[in-house]
Amino acid sequence: MRKKGEKSSHKRKRGEFSHGRIAEKKRSVRKANTGDFVSGKKDKHERVAVGIKNFDAMIQGGFEKNSTNLLVGGSGSGKTIFATQFLLEGMKRGENCLYVTFEEKKEQFYQNMASMGWKLEDYEKKGLFTFLEYTPIKVKTMLEEGGGAIESIILKKKITRIVIDSITSFALLFQDEPERRSAALSLFGMIRAWNATALLTLEEDPSEDGAISSGAMKFESDSLIVLYFIRKKEFRERFLEVIKMRGTKHSNRVYSFELNSGIDLKKTPVSGFFD
């Protein structure tokens, strides 16, 4: 029999466990609020690794499978390098990948990527990589008619990763925002029907708050990643920020990166970026 005023060991242990859970929850909230690399509840979505060191940890392991993602940055910010690394990661895993460009020639593109140590010809010979030069007007026609060469390649080769670099010239075909939004809806709808994970690049210098003018593309994409290429005194520095990513607990901080043998993203966020 307990003496008066004595608590049972059962209640005491339960109380200690409850306090421990509350303390742990507070720590988790504080960690989430910093926007650092967080691991919340087990992710229910199937993920596609991007293959950029430290980036996948920021977005719960990668892009959501079959999502359509938008990468925005100005000239020289590293968009094509980022996009190519995304495809390379897939090809290393045996996936068939498609690179669509409206502006760059195949030989020049292969030369540029070879300077990073990436021999895309080898992947092409294995049937894992397809390079397709396309015109924006062809994409517009494809939207009107449905299908086209891109869709034929995707279905025939069972493509699982797609890069369209860049979507800028396509957006310029449309005169006003309602027309651009309608075209974006059609384009993103068509891409989603292909059951592949897609990364679209958009050339635009974002403001330091991540705002971009191409509202239609921004709202229709499943994620928005921004690359900054900012002059700091006598040098320019590169930074990355994830603005949004549906269904994902992502970091909300800004991270610096360098272009070495690809994107070299730093794990520690930048302090005072917006000062």
C-alpha positions as CSV (number, residue, x, y, z in Angstrom):
1,M,0.0,0.0,0.0
2,R,1.3,3.5,-0.9
3,K,1.9,6.0,1.8
4,K,0.0,9.3,1.6
5,G,1.5,11.7,-0.9
6,E,3.6,9.0,-2.6
7,K,3.1,8.7,-6.4
8,S,3.1,5.4,-8.1
9,S,6.1,4.4,-10.1
10,H,3.8,3.8,-13.1
11,K,2.5,7.3,-13.1
12,R,6.0,8.8,-12.5
13,K,7.4,6.9,-15.5
14,R,4.5,7.9,-17.7
15,G,5.0,11.5,-16.7
16,E,8.7,11.3,-17.4
17,F,8.0,9.8,-20.9
18,S,5.4,12.5,-21.6
19,H,7.8,15.3,-20.7
20,G,10.5,13.6,-22.8
21,R,8.1,13.6,-25.8
22,I,7.2,17.2,-25.3
23,A,10.9,18.2,-25.1
24,E,11.7,16.2,-28.3
25,K,8.8,17.8,-30.1
26,K,10.0,21.3,-29.1
27,R,13.5,20.4,-30.4
28,S,12.0,19.2,-33.7
29,V,10.0,22.4,-34.1
30,R,13.0,24.5,-33.4
31,K,15.0,22.5,-36.0
32,A,12.3,22.8,-38.6
33,N,12.0,26.5,-38.1
34,T,15.7,27.0,-38.9
35,G,15.1,25.5,-42.3
36,D,18.1,23.2,-42.0
37,F,18.3,19.6,-43.2
38,V,15.3,18.0,-41.3
39,S,14.0,14.5,-41.2
40,G,10.4,14.5,-40.1
41,K,7.9,11.6,-40.4
42,K,8.7,8.9,-42.9
43,D,8.1,10.3,-46.4
44,K,5.2,8.5,-48.1
45,H,6.2,9.7,-51.6
46,E,8.4,7.8,-53.9
47,R,11.6,9.9,-54.5
48,V,13.9,10.4,-57.5
49,A,17.4,11.3,-56.4
50,V,18.8,14.4,-58.1
51,G,22.4,13.3,-57.5
52,I,23.7,16.6,-56.2
53,K,25.5,16.2,-52.9
54,N,23.6,17.8,-50.0
55,F,20.7,18.9,-52.3
56,D,18.8,15.6,-51.9
57,A,19.1,15.9,-48.1
58,M,17.3,19.3,-48.4
59,I,14.3,17.8,-50.1
60,Q,13.6,14.5,-48.3
61,G,15.7,12.4,-50.7
62,G,14.9,13.9,-54.1
63,F,12.1,15.1,-56.4
64,E,8.8,13.4,-56.0
65,K,8.5,10.7,-58.7
66,N,6.7,11.9,-61.9
67,S,6.7,15.5,-60.7
68,T,7.4,18.5,-62.9
69,N,10.1,20.9,-61.5
70,L,11.1,24.4,-62.5
71,L,14.7,25.6,-62.1
72,V,15.1,29.4,-62.5
73,G,18.3,31.4,-62.9
74,G,20.2,34.0,-64.9
75,S,22.9,33.4,-67.5
76,G,25.9,31.6,-65.9
77,S,24.1,30.6,-62.8
78,G,24.5,26.8,-63.4
79,K,21.1,25.7,-64.7
80,T,22.4,23.4,-67.4
81,I,25.0,21.8,-65.1
82,F,22.3,21.2,-62.5
83,A,19.9,19.7,-65.1
84,T,22.6,17.5,-66.6
85,Q,23.6,16.1,-63.2
86,F,19.9,15.2,-62.7
87,L,20.0,13.1,-65.9
88,L,23.4,11.6,-65.1
89,E,22.1,10.3,-61.8
90,G,19.3,8.6,-63.6
91,M,21.6,7.1,-66.2
92,K,24.0,5.7,-63.5
93,R,20.9,3.9,-62.2
94,G,20.1,2.5,-65.7
95,E,17.3,4.9,-66.5
96,N,16.6,6.2,-70.0
97,C,16.9,10.0,-70.1
98,L,15.9,12.7,-72.6
99,Y,17.5,16.1,-72.9
100,V,15.4,18.6,-75.0
101,T,16.9,22.0,-76.0
102,F,15.6,24.9,-78.1
103,E,18.9,26.7,-78.4
104,E,22.1,24.6,-78.1
105,K,23.7,22.4,-80.7
106,K,24.5,18.8,-79.8
107,E,28.3,19.0,-80.5
108,Q,28.7,22.2,-78.5
109,F,26.6,20.7,-75.6
110,Y,28.7,17.5,-75.5
111,Q,31.9,19.6,-75.5
112,N,30.7,21.8,-72.7
113,M,29.7,18.7,-70.6
114,A,33.0,17.0,-71.4
115,S,34.8,19.9,-69.7
116,M,33.0,18.8,-66.5
117,G,34.3,15.2,-67.0
118,W,31.0,13.9,-68.4
119,K,31.1,11.8,-71.5
120,L,27.5,11.8,-72.7
121,E,28.5,10.0,-75.9
122,D,29.1,6.9,-73.8
123,Y,25.6,7.0,-72.4
124,E,24.2,7.7,-75.8
125,K,25.9,4.6,-77.2
126,K,24.3,2.5,-74.4
127,G,20.9,3.9,-75.4
128,L,20.5,5.6,-72.0
129,F,20.8,9.2,-73.3
130,T,18.8,11.0,-76.1
131,F,19.6,14.5,-77.2
132,L,16.8,16.3,-79.0
133,E,17.0,19.7,-80.7
134,Y,13.5,21.2,-80.9
135,T,12.0,24.5,-81.8
136,P,9.6,26.3,-79.5
137,I,7.1,26.5,-82.4
138,K,7.1,22.7,-82.7
139,V,6.2,22.5,-79.0
140,K,3.4,24.9,-79.6
141,T,2.2,22.7,-82.5
142,M,2.5,19.6,-80.3
143,L,0.3,21.2,-77.7
144,E,-2.3,21.9,-80.4
145,E,-2.2,18.5,-82.0
146,G,-1.0,16.3,-79.1
147,G,1.9,14.0,-79.3
148,G,4.8,14.8,-81.6
149,A,8.5,13.6,-81.7
150,I,9.1,14.1,-78.0
151,E,6.2,11.9,-77.0
152,S,7.2,9.3,-79.5
153,I,10.7,9.1,-78.1
154,I,9.4,9.0,-74.5
155,L,7.1,6.1,-75.2
156,K,9.4,4.1,-77.5
157,K,12.5,4.4,-75.2
158,K,10.5,4.3,-71.9
159,I,12.0,7.6,-70.7
160,T,11.9,8.2,-67.0
161,R,13.7,11.5,-66.7
162,I,13.3,14.6,-68.9
163,V,15.0,17.9,-69.1
164,I,13.8,20.8,-71.2
165,D,16.5,23.5,-71.3
166,S,15.2,26.1,-71.5
167,I,11.5,26.9,-71.5
168,T,12.2,30.6,-71.9
169,S,11.8,30.9,-75.7
170,F,8.7,28.8,-75.5
171,A,7.1,31.2,-73.0
172,L,8.0,34.2,-75.3
173,L,5.7,32.7,-78.1
174,F,2.6,33.9,-76.1
175,Q,1.7,37.5,-75.9
176,D,-0.1,38.0,-72.6
177,E,-0.3,36.3,-69.2
178,P,-3.6,34.5,-69.7
179,E,-2.3,33.0,-72.9
180,R,0.9,32.0,-71.3
181,R,-0.9,30.4,-68.4
182,S,-3.2,28.4,-70.7
183,A,-0.1,27.2,-72.6
184,A,1.7,26.3,-69.3
185,L,-1.4,24.3,-68.2
186,S,-1.3,22.4,-71.5
187,L,2.4,21.8,-71.4
188,F,2.6,20.7,-67.8
189,G,-0.5,18.5,-68.3
190,M,1.2,16.8,-71.3
191,I,4.4,16.3,-69.3
192,R,2.6,14.7,-66.4
193,A,0.8,12.3,-68.8
194,W,4.2,11.0,-69.8
195,N,4.8,9.5,-66.3
196,A,8.4,10.8,-66.1
197,T,10.1,13.1,-63.7
198,A,10.8,16.4,-65.5
199,L,13.1,19.3,-64.9
200,L,12.4,22.5,-66.9
201,T,14.9,25.4,-66.8
202,L,13.9,29.1,-67.2
203,E,16.4,31.8,-67.8
204,E,15.5,34.8,-65.7
205,D,17.4,36.8,-63.1
206,P,15.3,36.4,-59.9
207,S,15.1,39.1,-57.3
208,E,16.7,38.4,-54.0
209,D,13.3,37.4,-52.6
210,G,13.0,34.6,-55.2
211,A,10.3,36.4,-57.2
212,I,10.1,35.7,-60.9
213,S,7.9,37.3,-63.6
214,S,6.8,34.0,-65.3
215,G,3.9,33.5,-63.0
216,A,2.2,30.8,-65.1
217,M,5.2,28.5,-65.0
218,K,5.8,29.2,-61.3
219,F,2.2,28.2,-60.3
220,E,1.9,25.1,-62.5
221,S,5.2,23.5,-61.5
222,D,5.4,21.1,-58.6
223,S,8.6,22.7,-57.3
224,L,10.5,25.9,-57.8
225,I,14.3,26.1,-57.3
226,V,16.1,29.3,-57.8
227,L,19.8,29.8,-58.6
228,Y,21.3,33.2,-57.9
229,F,24.5,34.5,-59.5
230,I,25.2,37.7,-57.5
231,R,28.1,40.1,-57.5
232,K,29.7,40.5,-54.1
233,K,32.3,43.2,-54.3
234,E,34.6,42.3,-57.1
235,F,33.4,38.7,-57.5
236,R,30.2,36.9,-58.4
237,E,29.0,34.1,-56.1
238,R,26.4,31.4,-56.7
239,F,23.5,30.5,-54.4
240,L,20.6,28.1,-54.3
241,E,17.2,28.3,-52.7
242,V,14.1,26.0,-52.8
243,I,11.1,28.3,-52.9
244,K,8.5,25.6,-53.0
245,M,8.2,21.8,-53.4
246,R,4.8,20.2,-53.1
247,G,4.5,17.3,-50.7
248,T,8.0,17.9,-49.4
249,K,9.4,19.3,-46.1
250,H,12.3,21.2,-47.7
251,S,14.9,23.6,-46.3
252,N,13.9,27.2,-46.4
253,R,17.4,28.6,-46.2
254,V,19.8,29.8,-48.9
255,Y,23.0,27.8,-49.7
256,S,26.1,28.7,-51.6
257,F,27.6,26.5,-54.3
258,E,30.5,26.3,-56.7
259,L,30.9,24.8,-60.1
260,N,33.7,22.2,-59.8
261,S,33.0,18.8,-61.3
262,G,29.4,19.7,-61.2
263,I,27.4,21.5,-58.5
264,D,29.3,21.6,-55.3
265,L,26.6,22.6,-52.8
266,K,27.6,23.6,-49.3
267,K,25.8,22.0,-46.4
268,T,25.9,25.1,-44.2
269,P,23.3,27.8,-45.0
270,V,24.3,31.3,-45.8
271,S,23.7,33.9,-43.1
272,G,22.8,37.5,-43.9
273,F,22.0,36.7,-47.6
274,F,19.2,39.2,-47.6
275,D,21.0,41.9,-45.6
